[in-house]
């Protein structure tokens, strides 16, 4: 489903740095943002080249980049801003997710408050 103009979908935004990195990394191709059950807090972000879409996927646009998100992940990342930061020799995407209620000590996984859409998720257990 294309949600570029759907006012009911609170989107995901890329900072100009994140968009520039996606363009360098993928040549401007579509990127997929998803979450997977993992870690000590429940979920981890995965951002990768989009290998294909399903009918239920949402297609969002930010900074000229198409972001594909499955409905389950979208419920966990609504309103998230994705940045790309360099700290010393390290560089990585950084996620500013307003839905996060806790993160693990190492920062690799996160928890969100239970909602009707995410309560059915078992956090991988």
Secondary structure, DSSP 8 states (H G I E B T S, - for coil): -B-TT-TTS---EE-HHHHHHHHHHHTT--EEEEEEEETTTEEEEEEEE-----TT-EEEEETTEEEEE-HHHHHHHTT-EEEEEEETTEEEEEEE-TTEEEE-TTSS-EEE---TTTTT--TT-
